[in-house]
């Protein structure tokens, strides 16, 4: 059994949470940090999300769709077009739940879609599955972490 000090030294998964609602960003960060012991970085705008995704490698990205500017779908397309996260799992978390929107997300490269309000157990299971499929935590990059 690993000691607490050894556990704290283990690399942790890094997740980028993108949502223009601060309360949602903080809720997701707390939930994932507590349940999955990962580091969460937060982006409140499309521009901030693209800057972070262009500079740091993440193990997963949680992305809202309905945001000012190019919107979440635009962010997803740009990430997939070429960034350190072109192959990173992207989980869309949005109130937009119609089949056409979900199909557009999947066609643009999303790995999963979750409806708001968030169903904690389902989202945790999806993030856990995506991280497991991804493998070991990425060790590149820096920036502000919440978790």
C-alpha positions, 0 to 999 in steps of 0.5 A: 500500500502506497503511503500518503506522500507517495500518493501525492507524488504520483502524476495526476491527470490534467483536465481542461474545463471550458464553460462561460458560467463560473459556477459550472466551471467551479462545480465541475472542478470540485467534483472531478478533483474530489472524485478522481483526484485530478488537476483541473484548469479552467477556461471561461472564454473560447479564446482562453480555451484555445490558448490553453489547449494550444500550449498545454497537453491535457488528458481530457477536456470538458467543453460547453457548447453555448459560449460567446465567440466561436462557441464550443463547436468552434473550439472543438474543431480548432483543437482537432485541427491541430494542437497538442490536444488533437487526440485528447478526449473531449466531453461536451457538457451542454444544455443543447441536447437535440440529436442534430447538435449531438451529431455535429459534436460527434462529427467534429470529434467529440468523444462523448456528450452529457446534458446539463444539468449534470448527472454526477455519476454518469459524468464521473463514469465517462471521464474515468473511462476516457482517462483510462483509455487515454493511459498515463497522465500527461506531464507537459505544460504548466499553468494554473491548476484547481484541484 
